[in-house]
Amino acid sequence: MKYFKVEQHEQVQVWTISNPPMNYMTAPMTLELLELIGEAERDESSRAIIITGGIDGKFVTHYSVDELAAAAADPL
């Protein structure tokens, strides 16, 4: 995992999001999140998931504007 650190605490998983410096959400981060969700659905030992920000003072700032602008410039 590049953007998420996963820790297991008994029946609780803690997912820490880290995409320095601003913790912007990006397409690769979204794919990684979907992968983690799939793994969690198959994990019968976990009962709860806590998602937290790994950048001091930030959870997720917003979706990457640079990535959105690039997608808008090339809609294919």
mmCIF file of the N, C-alpha and C atoms, coordinates in Angstrom:
data_MODEL
# 
_entry.id   MODEL 
# 
loop_
_atom_site.group_PDB 
_atom_site.id 
_atom_site.type_symbol 
_atom_site.label_atom_id 
_atom_site.label_alt_id 
_atom_site.label_comp_id 
_atom_site.label_asym_id 
_atom_site.label_entity_id 
_atom_site.label_seq_id 
_atom_site.pdbx_PDB_ins_code 
_atom_site.Cartn_x 
_atom_site.Cartn_y 
_atom_site.Cartn_z 
_atom_site.occupancy 
_atom_site.B_iso_or_equiv 
_atom_site.pdbx_formal_charge 
_atom_site.auth_seq_id 
_atom_site.auth_comp_id 
_atom_site.auth_asym_id 
_atom_site.auth_atom_id 
_atom_site.pdbx_PDB_model_num 
ATOM 1   N N  . MET A 1 1  ? 0.829   -1.183  0.000   1.00 0.00 ? 1  MET A N  1 
ATOM 2   C CA . MET A 1 1  ? 0.000   0.000   0.000   1.00 0.00 ? 1  MET A CA 1 
ATOM 3   C C  . MET A 1 1  ? 0.877   1.251   0.000   1.00 0.00 ? 1  MET A C  1 
ATOM 4   N N  . LYS A 1 2  ? 0.580   2.143   -0.900  1.00 0.00 ? 2  LYS A N  1 
ATOM 5   C CA . LYS A 1 2  ? 1.346   3.381   -0.986  1.00 0.00 ? 2  LYS A CA 1 
ATOM 6   C C  . LYS A 1 2  ? 0.707   4.513   -0.178  1.00 0.00 ? 2  LYS A C  1 
ATOM 7   N N  . TYR A 1 3  ? -0.630  4.589   -0.183  1.00 0.00 ? 3  TYR A N  1 
ATOM 8   C CA . TYR A 1 3  ? -1.321  5.719   0.425   1.00 0.00 ? 3  TYR A CA 1 
ATOM 9   C C  . TYR A 1 3  ? -1.974  5.399   1.767   1.00 0.00 ? 3  TYR A C  1 
ATOM 10  N N  . PHE A 1 4  ? -2.114  4.120   2.082   1.00 0.00 ? 4  PHE A N  1 
ATOM 11  C CA . PHE A 1 4  ? -2.789  3.720   3.310   1.00 0.00 ? 4  PHE A CA 1 
ATOM 12  C C  . PHE A 1 4  ? -1.882  2.834   4.150   1.00 0.00 ? 4  PHE A C  1 
ATOM 13  N N  . LYS A 1 5  ? -1.818  3.131   5.426   1.00 0.00 ? 5  LYS A N  1 
ATOM 14  C CA . LYS A 1 5  ? -1.166  2.244   6.383   1.00 0.00 ? 5  LYS A CA 1 
ATOM 15  C C  . LYS A 1 5  ? -2.300  1.560   7.135   1.00 0.00 ? 5  LYS A C  1 
ATOM 16  N N  . VAL A 1 6  ? -2.261  0.234   7.223   1.00 0.00 ? 6  VAL A N  1 
ATOM 17  C CA . VAL A 1 6  ? -3.319  -0.524  7.879   1.00 0.00 ? 6  VAL A CA 1 
ATOM 18  C C  . VAL A 1 6  ? -2.764  -1.159  9.142   1.00 0.00 ? 6  VAL A C  1 
ATOM 19  N N  . GLU A 1 7  ? -3.452  -0.912  10.251  1.00 0.00 ? 7  GLU A N  1 
ATOM 20  C CA . GLU A 1 7  ? -3.091  -1.528  11.521  1.00 0.00 ? 7  GLU A CA 1 
ATOM 21  C C  . GLU A 1 7  ? -4.294  -2.308  12.030  1.00 0.00 ? 7  GLU A C  1 
ATOM 22  N N  . GLN A 1 8  ? -4.028  -3.466  12.589  1.00 0.00 ? 8  GLN A N  1 
ATOM 23  C CA . GLN A 1 8  ? -5.090  -4.305  13.156  1.00 0.00 ? 8  GLN A CA 1 
ATOM 24  C C  . GLN A 1 8  ? -4.987  -4.234  14.675  1.00 0.00 ? 8  GLN A C  1 
ATOM 25  N N  . HIS A 1 9  ? -6.076  -3.877  15.324  1.00 0.00 ? 9  HIS A N  1 
ATOM 26  C CA . HIS A 1 9  ? -6.171  -3.821  16.784  1.00 0.00 ? 9  HIS A CA 1 
ATOM 27  C C  . HIS A 1 9  ? -7.357  -4.689  17.189  1.00 0.00 ? 9  HIS A C  1 
ATOM 28  N N  . GLU A 1 10 ? -7.075  -5.956  17.487  1.00 0.00 ? 10 GLU A N  1 
ATOM 29  C CA . GLU A 1 10 ? -8.111  -6.949  17.773  1.00 0.00 ? 10 GLU A CA 1 
ATOM 30  C C  . GLU A 1 10 ? -9.095  -6.976  16.606  1.00 0.00 ? 10 GLU A C  1 
ATOM 31  N N  . GLN A 1 11 ? -10.348 -6.582  16.812  1.00 0.00 ? 11 GLN A N  1 
ATOM 32  C CA . GLN A 1 11 ? -11.349 -6.650  15.731  1.00 0.00 ? 11 GLN A CA 1 
ATOM 33  C C  . GLN A 1 11 ? -11.522 -5.330  14.995  1.00 0.00 ? 11 GLN A C  1 
ATOM 34  N N  . VAL A 1 12 ? -10.620 -4.385  15.221  1.00 0.00 ? 12 VAL A N  1 
ATOM 35  C CA . VAL A 1 12 ? -10.722 -3.060  14.605  1.00 0.00 ? 12 VAL A CA 1 
ATOM 36  C C  . VAL A 1 12 ? -9.503  -2.814  13.717  1.00 0.00 ? 12 VAL A C  1 
ATOM 37  N N  . GLN A 1 13 ? -9.766  -2.378  12.491  1.00 0.00 ? 13 GLN A N  1 
ATOM 38  C CA . GLN A 1 13 ? -8.684  -1.954  11.595  1.00 0.00 ? 13 GLN A CA 1 
ATOM 39  C C  . GLN A 1 13 ? -8.629  -0.432  11.609  1.00 0.00 ? 13 GLN A C  1 
ATOM 40  N N  . VAL A 1 14 ? -7.420  0.114   11.609  1.00 0.00 ? 14 VAL A N  1 
ATOM 41  C CA . VAL A 1 14 ? -7.218  1.558   11.489  1.00 0.00 ? 14 VAL A CA 1 
ATOM 42  C C  . VAL A 1 14 ? -6.486  1.802   10.177  1.00 0.00 ? 14 VAL A C  1 
ATOM 43  N N  . TRP A 1 15 ? -7.132  2.558   9.290   1.00 0.00 ? 15 TRP A N  1 
ATOM 44  C CA . TRP A 1 15 ? -6.550  2.906   7.996   1.00 0.00 ? 15 TRP A CA 1 
ATOM 45  C C  . TRP A 1 15 ? -6.102  4.366   8.060   1.00 0.00 ? 15 TRP A C  1 
ATOM 46  N N  . THR A 1 16 ? -4.812  4.608   7.885   1.00 0.00 ? 16 THR A N  1 
ATOM 47  C CA . THR A 1 16 ? -4.275  5.965   7.933   1.00 0.00 ? 16 THR A CA 1 
ATOM 48  C C  . THR A 1 16 ? -3.921  6.393   6.515   1.00 0.00 ? 16 THR A C  1 
ATOM 49  N N  . ILE A 1 17 ? -4.540  7.490   6.077   1.00 0.00 ? 17 ILE A N  1 
ATOM 50  C CA . ILE A 1 17 ? -4.343  8.024   4.723   1.00 0.00 ? 17 ILE A CA 1 
ATOM 51  C C  . ILE A 1 17 ? -3.158  8.978   4.733   1.00 0.00 ? 17 ILE A C  1 
ATOM 52  N N  . SER A 1 18 ? -2.221  8.786   3.789   1.00 0.00 ? 18 SER A N  1 
ATOM 53  C CA . SER A 1 18 ? -1.073  9.678   3.721   1.00 0.00 ? 18 SER A CA 1 
ATOM 54  C C  . SER A 1 18 ? -0.694  9.933   2.265   1.00 0.00 ? 18 SER A C  1 
ATOM 55  N N  . ASN A 1 19 ? -0.904  11.169  1.826   1.00 0.00 ? 19 ASN A N  1 
ATOM 56  C CA . ASN A 1 19 ? -0.503  11.616  0.492   1.00 0.00 ? 19 ASN A CA 1 
ATOM 57  C C  . ASN A 1 19 ? 0.062   13.035  0.645   1.00 0.00 ? 19 ASN A C  1 
ATOM 58  N N  . PRO A 1 20 ? 1.306   13.134  1.169   1.00 0.00 ? 20 PRO A N  1 
ATOM 59  C CA . PRO A 1 20 ? 1.879   14.453  1.450   1.00 0.00 ? 20 PRO A CA 1 
ATOM 60  C C  . PRO A 1 20 ? 2.049   15.293  0.188   1.00 0.00 ? 20 PRO A C  1 
ATOM 61  N N  . PRO A 1 21 ? 2.056   16.596  0.280   1.00 0.00 ? 21 PRO A N  1 
ATOM 62  C CA . PRO A 1 21 ? 2.014   17.331  1.539   1.00 0.00 ? 21 PRO A CA 1 
ATOM 63  C C  . PRO A 1 21 ? 0.597   17.700  1.983   1.00 0.00 ? 21 PRO A C  1 
ATOM 64  N N  . MET A 1 22 ? -0.391  17.680  1.089   1.00 0.00 ? 22 MET A N  1 
ATOM 65  C CA . MET A 1 22 ? -1.725  18.192  1.413   1.00 0.00 ? 22 MET A CA 1 
ATOM 66  C C  . MET A 1 22 ? -2.782  17.106  1.617   1.00 0.00 ? 22 MET A C  1 
ATOM 67  N N  . ASN A 1 23 ? -2.437  15.854  1.396   1.00 0.00 ? 23 ASN A N  1 
ATOM 68  C CA . ASN A 1 23 ? -3.385  14.744  1.528   1.00 0.00 ? 23 ASN A CA 1 
ATOM 69  C C  . ASN A 1 23 ? -4.555  14.866  0.549   1.00 0.00 ? 23 ASN A C  1 
ATOM 70  N N  . TYR A 1 24 ? -4.234  15.237  -0.702  1.00 0.00 ? 24 TYR A N  1 
ATOM 71  C CA . TYR A 1 24 ? -5.257  15.292  -1.743  1.00 0.00 ? 24 TYR A CA 1 
ATOM 72  C C  . TYR A 1 24 ? -5.695  13.871  -2.110  1.00 0.00 ? 24 TYR A C  1 
ATOM 73  N N  . MET A 1 25 ? -6.963  13.701  -2.417  1.00 0.00 ? 25 MET A N  1 
ATOM 74  C CA . MET A 1 25 ? -7.480  12.437  -2.944  1.00 0.00 ? 25 MET A CA 1 
ATOM 75  C C  . MET A 1 25 ? -7.139  12.387  -4.430  1.00 0.00 ? 25 MET A C  1 
ATOM 76  N N  . THR A 1 26 ? -6.682  11.222  -4.909  1.00 0.00 ? 26 THR A N  1 
ATOM 77  C CA . THR A 1 26 ? -6.318  11.040  -6.310  1.00 0.00 ? 26 THR A CA 1 
ATOM 78  C C  . THR A 1 26 ? -6.894  9.721   -6.815  1.00 0.00 ? 26 THR A C  1 
ATOM 79  N N  . ALA A 1 27 ? -6.837  9.522   -8.115  1.00 0.00 ? 27 ALA A N  1 
ATOM 80  C CA . ALA A 1 27 ? -7.327  8.266   -8.696  1.00 0.00 ? 27 ALA A CA 1 
ATOM 81  C C  . ALA A 1 27 ? -6.561  7.055   -8.155  1.00 0.00 ? 27 ALA A C  1 
ATOM 82  N N  . PRO A 1 28 ? -5.212  7.086   -8.102  1.00 0.00 ? 28 PRO A N  1 
ATOM 83  C CA . PRO A 1 28 ? -4.509  5.924   -7.537  1.00 0.00 ? 28 PRO A CA 1 
ATOM 84  C C  . PRO A 1 28 ? -4.890  5.660   -6.074  1.00 0.00 ? 28 PRO A C  1 
ATOM 85  N N  . MET A 1 29 ? -5.109  6.735   -5.316  1.00 0.00 ? 29 MET A N  1 
ATOM 86  C CA . MET A 1 29 ? -5.530  6.568   -3.920  1.00 0.00 ? 29 MET A CA 1 
ATOM 87  C C  . MET A 1 29 ? -6.915  5.933   -3.854  1.00 0.00 ? 29 MET A C  1 
ATOM 88  N N  . THR A 1 30 ? -7.798  6.337   -4.755  1.00 0.00 ? 30 THR A N  1 
ATOM 89  C CA . THR A 1 30 ? -9.146  5.771   -4.803  1.00 0.00 ? 30 THR A CA 1 
ATOM 90  C C  . THR A 1 30 ? -9.098  4.282   -5.126  1.00 0.00 ? 30 THR A C  1 
ATOM 91  N N  . LEU A 1 31 ? -8.254  3.893   -6.065  1.00 0.00 ? 31 LEU A N  1 
ATOM 92  C CA . LEU A 1 31 ? -8.109  2.468   -6.399  1.00 0.00 ? 31 LEU A CA 1 
ATOM 93  C C  . LEU A 1 31 ? -7.587  1.670   -5.208  1.00 0.00 ? 31 LEU A C  1 
ATOM 94  N N  . GLU A 1 32 ? -6.634  2.246   -4.502  1.00 0.00 ? 32 GLU A N  1 
ATOM 95  C CA . GLU A 1 32 ? -6.105  1.576   -3.317  1.00 0.00 ? 32 GLU A CA 1 
ATOM 96  C C  . GLU A 1 32 ? -7.188  1.441   -2.236  1.00 0.00 ? 32 GLU A C  1 
ATOM 97  N N  . LEU A 1 33 ? -7.996  2.474   -2.077  1.00 0.00 ? 33 LEU A N  1 
ATOM 98  C CA . LEU A 1 33 ? -9.095  2.427   -1.113  1.00 0.00 ? 33 LEU A CA 1 
ATOM 99  C C  . LEU A 1 33 ? -10.094 1.334   -1.490  1.00 0.00 ? 33 LEU A C  1 
ATOM 100 N N  . LEU A 1 34 ? -10.430 1.236   -2.766  1.00 0.00 ? 34 LEU A N  1 
ATOM 101 C CA . LEU A 1 34 ? -11.340 0.177   -3.217  1.00 0.00 ? 34 LEU A CA 1 
ATOM 102 C C  . LEU A 1 34 ? -10.760 -1.214  -2.951  1.00 0.00 ? 34 LEU A C  1 
ATOM 103 N N  . GLU A 1 35 ? -9.458  -1.361  -3.138  1.00 0.00 ? 35 GLU A N  1 
ATOM 104 C CA . GLU A 1 35 ? -8.801  -2.638  -2.851  1.00 0.00 ? 35 GLU A CA 1 
ATOM 105 C C  . GLU A 1 35 ? -8.907  -2.975  -1.357  1.00 0.00 ? 35 GLU A C  1 
ATOM 106 N N  . LEU A 1 36 ? -8.676  -1.974  -0.511  1.00 0.00 ? 36 LEU A N  1 
ATOM 107 C CA . LEU A 1 36 ? -8.791  -2.192  0.932   1.00 0.00 ? 36 LEU A CA 1 
ATOM 108 C C  . LEU A 1 36 ? -10.212 -2.555  1.339   1.00 0.00 ? 36 LEU A C  1 
ATOM 109 N N  . ILE A 1 37 ? -11.180 -1.908  0.733   1.00 0.00 ? 37 ILE A N  1 
ATOM 110 C CA . ILE A 1 37 ? -12.582 -2.213  1.038   1.00 0.00 ? 37 ILE A CA 1 
ATOM 111 C C  . ILE A 1 37 ? -12.893 -3.657  0.671   1.00 0.00 ? 37 ILE A C  1 
ATOM 112 N N  . GLY A 1 38 ? -12.422 -4.108  -0.500  1.00 0.00 ? 38 GLY A N  1 
ATOM 113 C CA . GLY A 1 38 ? -12.633 -5.493  -0.909  1.00 0.00 ? 38 GLY A CA 1 
ATOM 114 C C  . GLY A 1 38 ? -12.011 -6.474  0.062   1.00 0.00 ? 38 GLY A C  1 
ATOM 115 N N  . GLU A 1 39 ? -10.791 -6.175  0.521   1.00 0.00 ? 39 GLU A N  1 
ATOM 116 C CA . GLU A 1 39 ? -10.123 -7.033  1.494   1.00 0.00 ? 39 GLU A CA 1 
ATOM 117 C C  . GLU A 1 39 ? -10.898 -7.061  2.806   1.00 0.00 ? 39 GLU A C  1 
ATOM 118 N N  . ALA A 1 40 ? -11.399 -5.903  3.228   1.00 0.00 ? 40 ALA A N  1 
ATOM 119 C CA . ALA A 1 40 ? -12.148 -5.817  4.490   1.00 0.00 ? 40 ALA A CA 1 
ATOM 120 C C  . ALA A 1 40 ? -13.453 -6.608  4.415   1.00 0.00 ? 40 ALA A C  1 
ATOM 121 N N  . GLU A 1 41 ? -14.092 -6.598  3.252   1.00 0.00 ? 41 GLU A N  1 
ATOM 122 C CA . GLU A 1 41 ? -15.340 -7.358  3.092   1.00 0.00 ? 41 GLU A CA 1 
ATOM 123 C C  . GLU A 1 41 ? -15.113 -8.853  3.264   1.00 0.00 ? 41 GLU A C  1 
ATOM 124 N N  . ARG A 1 42 ? -13.942 -9.319  2.900   1.00 0.00 ? 42 ARG A N  1 
ATOM 125 C CA . ARG A 1 42 ? -13.626 -10.752 3.013   1.00 0.00 ? 42 ARG A CA 1 
ATOM 126 C C  . ARG A 1 42 ? -13.045 -11.122 4.381   1.00 0.00 ? 42 ARG A C  1 
ATOM 127 N N  . ASP A 1 43 ? -12.713 -10.145 5.187   1.00 0.00 ? 43 ASP A N  1 
ATOM 128 C CA . ASP A 1 43 ? -12.068 -10.382 6.478   1.00 0.00 ? 43 ASP A CA 1 
ATOM 129 C C  . ASP A 1 43 ? -13.127 -10.517 7.576   1.00 0.00 ? 43 ASP A C  1 
ATOM 130 N N  . GLU A 1 44 ? -13.403 -11.735 7.961   1.00 0.00 ? 44 GLU A N  1 
ATOM 131 C CA . GLU A 1 44 ? -14.435 -11.982 8.968   1.00 0.00 ? 44 GLU A CA 1 
ATOM 132 C C  . GLU A 1 44 ? -13.966 -11.675 10.388  1.00 0.00 ? 44 GLU A C  1 
ATOM 133 N N  . SER A 1 45 ? -12.669 -11.455 10.585  1.00 0.00 ? 45 SER A N  1 
ATOM 134 C CA . SER A 1 45 ? -12.165 -11.183 11.927  1.00 0.00 ? 45 SER A CA 1 
ATOM 135 C C  . SER A 1 45 ? -12.291 -9.711  12.327  1.00 0.00 ? 45 SER A C  1 
ATOM 136 N N  . SER A 1 46 ? -12.465 -8.811  11.351  1.00 0.00 ? 46 SER A N  1 
ATOM 137 C CA . SER A 1 46 ? -12.592 -7.384  11.647  1.00 0.00 ? 46 SER A CA 1 
ATOM 138 C C  . SER A 1 46 ? -14.059 -6.996  11.753  1.00 0.00 ? 46 SER A C  1 
ATOM 139 N N  . ARG A 1 47 ? -14.364 -6.178  12.758  1.00 0.00 ? 47 ARG A N  1 
ATOM 140 C CA . ARG A 1 47 ? -15.744 -5.754  12.990  1.00 0.00 ? 47 ARG A CA 1 
ATOM 141 C C  . ARG A 1 47 ? -15.941 -4.269  12.722  1.00 0.00 ? 47 ARG A C  1 
ATOM 142 N N  . ALA A 1 48 ? -14.846 -3.490  12.689  1.00 0.00 ? 48 ALA A N  1 
ATOM 143 C CA . ALA A 1 48 ? -14.957 -2.045  12.482  1.00 0.00 ? 48 ALA A CA 1 
ATOM 144 C C  . ALA A 1 48 ? -13.698 -1.526  11.794  1.00 0.00 ? 48 ALA A C  1 
ATOM 145 N N  . ILE A 1 49 ? -13.872 -0.410  11.091  1.00 0.00 ? 49 ILE A N  1 
ATOM 146 C CA . ILE A 1 49 ? -12.747 0.255   10.420  1.00 0.00 ? 49 ILE A CA 1 
ATOM 147 C C  . ILE A 1 49 ? -12.774 1.726   10.811  1.00 0.00 ? 49 ILE A C  1 
ATOM 148 N N  . ILE A 1 50 ? -11.628 2.234   11.214  1.00 0.00 ? 50 ILE A N  1 
ATOM 149 C CA . ILE A 1 50 ? -11.460 3.658   11.501  1.00 0.00 ? 50 ILE A CA 1 
ATOM 150 C C  . ILE A 1 50 ? -10.546 4.211   10.416  1.00 0.00 ? 50 ILE A C  1 
ATOM 151 N N  . ILE A 1 51 ? -10.985 5.279   9.749   1.00 0.00 ? 51 ILE A N  1 
ATOM 152 C CA . ILE A 1 51 ? -10.158 5.919   8.722   1.00 0.00 ? 51 ILE A CA 1 
ATOM 153 C C  . ILE A 1 51 ? -9.716  7.271   9.270   1.00 0.00 ? 51 ILE A C  1 
ATOM 154 N N  . THR A 1 52 ? -8.408  7.511   9.231   1.00 0.00 ? 52 THR A N  1 
ATOM 155 C CA . THR A 1 52 ? -7.859  8.736   9.793   1.00 0.00 ? 52 THR A CA 1 
ATOM 156 C C  . THR A 1 52 ? -6.814  9.323   8.846   1.00 0.00 ? 52 THR A C  1 
ATOM 157 N N  . GLY A 1 53 ? -6.546  10.603  9.006   1.00 0.00 ? 53 GLY A N  1 
ATOM 158 C CA . GLY A 1 53 ? -5.543  11.277  8.187   1.00 0.00 ? 53 GLY A CA 1 
ATOM 159 C C  . GLY A 1 53 ? -4.155  11.124  8.759   1.00 0.00 ? 53 GLY A C  1 
ATOM 160 N N  . GLY A 1 54 ? -3.183  10.912  7.901   1.00 0.00 ? 54 GLY A N  1 
ATOM 161 C CA . GLY A 1 54 ? -1.806  10.736  8.329   1.00 0.00 ? 54 GLY A CA 1 
ATOM 162 C C  . GLY A 1 54 ? -0.952  11.982  8.188   1.00 0.00 ? 54 GLY A C  1 
ATOM 163 N N  . ILE A 1 55 ? -1.547  13.081  7.763   1.00 0.00 ? 55 ILE A N  1 
ATOM 164 C CA . ILE A 1 55 ? -0.844  14.356  7.645   1.00 0.00 ? 55 ILE A CA 1 
ATOM 165 C C  . ILE A 1 55 ? -1.378  15.251  8.761   1.00 0.00 ? 55 ILE A C  1 
ATOM 166 N N  . ASP A 1 56 ? -0.490  15.797  9.557   1.00 0.00 ? 56 ASP A N  1 
ATOM 167 C CA . ASP A 1 56 ? -0.881  16.590  10.710  1.00 0.00 ? 56 ASP A CA 1 
ATOM 168 C C  . ASP A 1 56 ? -1.886  17.687  10.335  1.00 0.00 ? 56 ASP A C  1 
ATOM 169 N N  . GLY A 1 57 ? -3.050  17.666  10.962  1.00 0.00 ? 57 GLY A N  1 
ATOM 170 C CA . GLY A 1 57 ? -4.072  18.685  10.741  1.00 0.00 ? 57 GLY A CA 1 
ATOM 171 C C  . GLY A 1 57 ? -4.951  18.468  9.524   1.00 0.00 ? 57 GLY A C  1 
ATOM 172 N N  . LYS A 1 58 ? -4.770  17.336  8.807   1.00 0.00 ? 58 LYS A N  1 
ATOM 173 C CA . LYS A 1 58 ? -5.555  17.101  7.591   1.00 0.00 ? 58 LYS A CA 1 
ATOM 174 C C  . LYS A 1 58 ? -6.093  15.675  7.569   1.00 0.00 ? 58 LYS A C  1 
ATOM 175 N N  . PHE A 1 59 ? -7.346  15.532  7.168   1.00 0.00 ? 59 PHE A N  1 
ATOM 176 C CA . PHE A 1 59 ? -7.906  14.214  6.873   1.00 0.00 ? 59 PHE A CA 1 
ATOM 177 C C  . PHE A 1 59 ? -7.691  13.994  5.382   1.00 0.00 ? 59 PHE A C  1 
ATOM 178 N N  . VAL A 1 60 ? -8.565  14.509  4.551   1.00 0.00 ? 60 VAL A N  1 
ATOM 179 C CA . VAL A 1 60 ? -8.371  14.599  3.100   1.00 0.00 ? 60 VAL A CA 1 
ATOM 180 C C  . VAL A 1 60 ? -8.728  16.037  2.749   1.00 0.00 ? 60 VAL A C  1 
ATOM 181 N N  . THR A 1 61 ? -7.793  16.758  2.142   1.00 0.00 ? 61 THR A N  1 
ATOM 182 C CA . THR A 1 61 ? -8.034  18.164  1.839   1.00 0.00 ? 61 THR A CA 1 
ATOM 183 C C  . THR A 1 61 ? -9.173  18.299  0.821   1.00 0.00 ? 61 THR A C  1 
ATOM 184 N N  . HIS A 1 62 ? -9.025  17.681  -0.327  1.00 0.00 ? 62 HIS A N  1 
ATOM 185 C CA . HIS A 1 62 ? -10.045 17.612  -1.377  1.00 0.00 ? 62 HIS A CA 1 
ATOM 186 C C  . HIS A 1 62 ? -9.459  16.777  -2.509  1.00 0.00 ? 62 HIS A C  1 
ATOM 187 N N  . TYR A 1 63 ? -10.224 16.571  -3.553  1.00 0.00 ? 63 TYR A N  1 
ATOM 188 C CA . TYR A 1 63 ? -9.703  15.827  -4.696  1.00 0.00 ? 63 TYR A CA 1 
ATOM 189 C C  . TYR A 1 63 ? -8.667  16.696  -5.399  1.00 0.00 ? 63 TYR A C  1 
ATOM 190 N N  . SER A 1 64 ? -7.651  16.088  -5.964  1.00 0.00 ? 64 SER A N  1 
ATOM 191 C CA . SER A 1 64 ? -6.574  16.809  -6.631  1.00 0.00 ? 64 SER A CA 1 
ATOM 192 C C  . SER A 1 64 ? -7.117  17.633  -7.799  1.00 0.00 ? 64 SER A C  1 
ATOM 193 N N  . VAL A 1 65 ? -7.022  18.945  -7.692  1.00 0.00 ? 65 VAL A N  1 
ATOM 194 C CA . VAL A 1 65 ? -7.482  19.836  -8.757  1.00 0.00 ? 65 VAL A CA 1 
ATOM 195 C C  . VAL A 1 65 ? -6.642  19.637  -10.016 1.00 0.00 ? 65 VAL A C  1 
ATOM 196 N N  . ASP A 1 66 ? -5.341  19.402  -9.853  1.00 0.00 ? 66 ASP A N  1 
ATOM 197 C CA . ASP A 1 66 ? -4.472  19.154  -11.014 1.00 0.00 ? 66 ASP A CA 1 
ATOM 198 C C  . ASP A 1 66 ? -4.947  17.924  -11.788 1.00 0.00 ? 66 ASP A C  1 
ATOM 199 N N  . GLU A 1 67 ? -5.324  16.880  -11.067 1.00 0.00 ? 67 GLU A N  1 
ATOM 200 C CA . GLU A 1 67 ? -5.802  15.662  -11.727 1.00 0.00 ? 67 GLU A CA 1 
ATOM 201 C C  . GLU A 1 67 ? -7.142  15.906  -12.426 1.00 0.00 ? 67 GLU A C  1 
ATOM 202 N N  . LEU A 1 68 ? -8.028  16.647  -11.784 1.00 0.00 ? 68 LEU A N  1 
ATOM 203 C CA . LEU A 1 68 ? -9.321  16.969  -12.406 1.00 0.00 ? 68 LEU A CA 1 
ATOM 204 C C  . LEU A 1 68 ? -9.134  17.823  -13.657 1.00 0.00 ? 68 LEU A C  1 
ATOM 205 N N  . ALA A 1 69 ? -8.222  18.803  -13.596 1.00 0.00 ? 69 ALA A N  1 
ATOM 206 C CA . ALA A 1 69 ? -7.969  19.677  -14.756 1.00 0.00 ? 69 ALA A CA 1 
ATOM 207 C C  . ALA A 1 69 ? -7.388  18.882  -15.912 1.00 0.00 ? 69 ALA A C  1 
ATOM 208 N N  . ALA A 1 70 ? -6.499  17.936  -15.615 1.00 0.00 ? 70 ALA A N  1 
ATOM 209 C CA . ALA A 1 70 ? -5.923  17.098  -16.666 1.00 0.00 ? 70 ALA A CA 1 
ATOM 210 C C  . ALA A 1 70 ? -6.998  16.216  -17.304 1.00 0.00 ? 70 ALA A C  1 
ATOM 211 N N  . ALA A 1 71 ? -7.894  15.693  -16.488 1.00 0.00 ? 71 ALA A N  1 
ATOM 212 C CA . ALA A 1 71 ? -8.989  14.860  -17.020 1.00 0.00 ? 71 ALA A CA 1 
ATOM 213 C C  . ALA A 1 71 ? -9.937  15.691  -17.884 1.00 0.00 ? 71 ALA A C  1 
ATOM 214 N N  . ALA A 1 72 ? -10.187 16.938  -17.480 1.00 0.00 ? 72 ALA A N  1 
ATOM 215 C CA . ALA A 1 72 ? -11.081 17.813  -18.252 1.00 0.00 ? 72 ALA A CA 1 
ATOM 216 C C  . ALA A 1 72 ? -10.453 18.201  -19.583 1.00 0.00 ? 72 ALA A C  1 
ATOM 217 N N  . ALA A 1 73 ? -9.139  18.352  -19.599 1.00 0.00 ? 73 ALA A N  1 
ATOM 218 C CA . ALA A 1 73 ? -8.437  18.737  -20.827 1.00 0.00 ? 73 ALA A CA 1 
ATOM 219 C C  . ALA A 1 73 ? -8.392  17.591  -21.837 1.00 0.00 ? 73 ALA A C  1 
ATOM 220 N N  . ASP A 1 74 ? -8.447  16.359  -21.343 1.00 0.00 ? 74 ASP A N  1 
ATOM 221 C CA . ASP A 1 74 ? -8.391  15.185  -22.205 1.00 0.00 ? 74 ASP A CA 1 
ATOM 222 C C  . ASP A 1 74 ? -9.514  14.217  -21.804 1.00 0.00 ? 74 ASP A C  1 
ATOM 223 N N  . PRO A 1 75 ? -10.753 14.501  -22.239 1.00 0.00 ? 75 PRO A N  1 
ATOM 224 C CA . PRO A 1 75 ? -11.907 13.727  -21.764 1.00 0.00 ? 75 PRO A CA 1 
ATOM 225 C C  . PRO A 1 75 ? -11.944 12.274  -22.218 1.00 0.00 ? 75 PRO A C  1 
ATOM 226 N N  . LEU A 1 76 ? -11.071 11.863  -23.117 1.00 0.00 ? 76 LEU A N  1 
ATOM 227 C CA . LEU A 1 76 ? -11.058 10.485  -23.575 1.00 0.00 ? 76 LEU A CA 1 
ATOM 228 C C  . LEU A 1 76 ? -10.326 9.670   -22.583 1.00 0.00 ? 76 LEU A C  1 
# 
